[in-house]
Structure formats: structure tokens, C-alpha cells
């Protein structure tokens, strides 16, 4: 096994010794959602090996896996010997079965997936995360089974916890999030008078500290205060991310780094995903760009319809996902690092979802990947295995059942991986470049909705757009 890097063409992945590589795989080796625990809670090497063998047998070469940070590291004493022995076994088994890993960092003292409380605090929690990365990556420096270090899953600044860990208010969130806002404005404008002149009818403030902070999306077309605050959030998120990326690159300079990033601009949804962590503002930190598109907003009564319904609902969603992939292209590979839907039961995601068969799920995923192949370079399904206790589409979203038996989706991935995992990719050239007003994206839901309708209409007419924010 050889390390993977971005090829000189800026689009393909390649092995250091030659040969092209496209990730085909899944998220999470076992059947427990990372907000509840990880396979390192009760590590079973035999079960891990059996699951890696199932991946290998179906042509899957990539696993995105929560590290289980609290099993391998203590903020007071450093690396934990027992946890590290389990990880050394885990990574050796991955290498044995030809599976490359995207290990995902977590929240020390909490869980591995979401914690708004710790995310907003740039003090001790961030310092501890950097120390963790220095220690953990230092042990596995240059290990060929590491495809890329992933600093965290789906970061966003908000006043509430993620629904999967409880949607209650995050204490002190607003204070942590807005602490640097007046200083940001002063650095940007110099004087309150200059700021008010720029803000026009939205101005009239007596002091920088008087300017409101719009943490969640605020629908007010053209409002420059909202626009400025989004830039401020991205600057704050950039610093949080950059400190960890710097620690990783110092410890493992030859291994790629990414961040599990939810798409920040979804059709039929208010602009809040990746709040403060937009790929648009953070892409320079990473070796490749990741997106996590799901059709949940489409399945709501206000959406364009569940793509599993086929017809216009499927057509709109396919065009939207291509649009998201091309909106997130910054002359680097774009990887579908989380995506998928569900089949084999009922589920929910934002709202309740009806029974869908495993065959419907497989057919949908085949169509989606085939459509995306000219626009992205990697497909990592959420999840790898069904998670029966999950409260979202993780319960029936897997390539395999909870105990790693293949579902119809496994055959779809096997065929696609056999055909494409080792081939050179060419990103489809654009037929035109679409200007997107960042000010309007930040301040108008109607503008966002119109943009997606234009993307859909253009795609139906055969156009392939690239995008530039103006």
C-alpha cells in the first residue's frame, strides 16, 4: 500500500508510486452512530477484520472513521496506551485489506461528531484539540493507510446543539461566537463614521459594539451588516480550523488533510449549514474539498420532492447535486464524503419518511453516482453499515446491513468501483461561468431559490456551469 496524494493535474488522486485512485467506500465501520459511541468503546478485532473483509470483497477502498478521541487521548496525561494499541491494530487491519482511512477528529470530553458548546470556545478546547493532533498524528506519520486526516465532522456555529445530540440551547454560545465582532468591524472600517457611511440606511450606529450579530440566516436583501457578519464568522471558523491543520501538517507533513464539510448552500433550505465554515472561505486550508449533500429538504412539503419518487423530483435533485459539486470546485478534487439516502424500511430526516425498498435505494445511488462522475472524484456513502438504533436515515442507509451482510447497494458500489476506482478522471469542462452574488446569497432566500431554479433549467438545456462569487 502506498500513500495517496493529489496528482499534478489538480483533479485526480494518485499513488506515490504511480496509478490513479478514486475513493469508493463508506462512513463508520460498525453499526453505531458516532453521536452515541464508536467501535473503540468495546474494540473487537475479529469483528473489525470481518467488516474490512466485506469491504474488500465488494471493491471498497476507503473508510471515513471517527477516531474515538476520548479512548486514545487524555487532556491531562496525553495518549492512552490501551486505546492506541487498539488503533494500531485497526490501522494494520485496514492496510491488510486495502482500505484507506479518513480518521475524523472529535470533541475531547464529549462525543466524536457534534458539540456546539466545545466548537464555539476557541480557548482550552481548541488548544486541547491541537495537542491531540500533534500526539496522535505523530504516531502514524506517513502511514500509507491514512488517506487524509479529517479535522472534524460538519462544523457550524449555531445557538443550539445538533438535533442528534439534543437541540437545546448552547450556553454561552452567543458570547463566544460574537466576542470578536466589534474588533472585526473596527479593523474593517477604522471609524464608526466610515462604517455607517458604508451601511447607508442600515447604519446609524453609535459604536461598533452596537452593530447586531446575525448568527442565523436573516432574510433582508442586500443588508450589508448580515453580509459582514458572515465574513466575520468565516474568519473565526478559519482560525479555528487553521490551528488544527497546522498541528496536523507539522506532525504528518506528507499526509493530506480535509474537513468534513456540509454543503453551505442547499436548495429549499435556509442558509445555515456550515455557518462559519463554508468551503468558499476555507478551501485553501485543505488538499481537497468535501461535500455532504442529502435530499432531506427536498422531501419536505416545501421542497421539490423526494428523488426516490423519480421524475421531476429526481431530475431537480440530480441537477442540484451537480450544482453543489461545481459551486464547491476550487481547482482541487471534490469528494462526496458523505451522501446517500435509505432503503429497507421507514426513516426520518428533518421529517418522517415512508418505506423504501433496498432496491429503490440501490437504483437511486447508481443513478446519482453515474450522474456525478464527471463532476466529482470520490464517493463515500453514509453510512457503511445500517445503524438500526439511529433516529435518521442512518438506520437504513448502509451499503451493508448492520452486521455487514451486503445489501443490493453493495453490488452497485462493487460495479462502479471496478470500473472507476483506478482510472484517470477528467472533470467535465464548463460551457459557461455563472456569476453568483455573495451579498444576495447571504441575505435573500428568494435569490437562493431563484439560483437553484436557474441551475436546474440550465442543466436541462445541456449547460454545465462553473461559478464565481461576485
Number of C-alpha atoms within 10 A of each C-alpha: 15 18 19 25 20 19 18 9 11 13 20 23 25 21 17 15 10 10 13 20 23 23 24 27 32 27 24 25 22 22 25 21 25 21 16 13 16 23 21 20 11 9 15 12 15 10 15 18 18 14 22 24 19 18 29 19 12 19 21 27 23 27 28 27 21 27 22 25 26 20 19 21 24 15 16 7 7 14 19 14 12 10 19 16 11 18 19 13 15 19 18 16 20 25 18 15 20 20 27 25 24 26 20 22 24 24 22 21 13 14 20 25 23 23 22 21 21 18 22 26 17 15 12 11 18 20 15 19 22 21 17 25 25 19 18 21 21 17 15 17 17 16 18 20 24 26 24 25 25 25 24 22 18 18 25 25 26 23 20 16 19 18 11 15 14 10 11 11 14 17 13 12 21 15 11 16 23 19 12 14 20 18 13 19 20 16 10 12 16 12 13 17 15 12 20 18 13 14 15 11 10 14 17 15 15 11 14 18 15 10 17 14 19 15 19 16 17 17 17 14 17 16 20 20 21 23 19 19 22 24 16 21 23 23 17 22 25 19 13 20 21 17 14 22 22 17 20 27 19 15 20 22 15 16 22 21 23 21 30 25 26 25 25 23 22 23 23 20 17 19 22 20 22 21 22 26 28 24 24 15 14 20 21 14 17 20 19 25 28 26 24 23 22 18 25 21 20 21 22 17 10 10 15 19 21 22 21 20 12 13 11 13 17 21 15 24 23 21 23 21 24 23 24 22 24 19 20 26 23 17 12 21 24 23 23 26 28 23 21 26 27 30 27 19 15 16 22 17 17 12 12 14 18 10 12 17 15 20 14 17 23 23 14 22 21 17 13 20 20 11 15 19 17 14 24 29 27 26 25 24 27 27 31 27 29 30 24 17 12 19 14 22 26 25 26 28 28 32 33 24 20 19 14 22 13 17 20 17 22 24 16 18 24 19 14 17 21 14 10 18 22 16 16 15 19 14 14 12 11 13 11 11 11 17 12 16 14 13 18 20 21 28 23 19 21 13 16 23 17 12 17 20 16 12 22 20 14 14 19 13 9 9 14 21 21 18 17 14 12 10
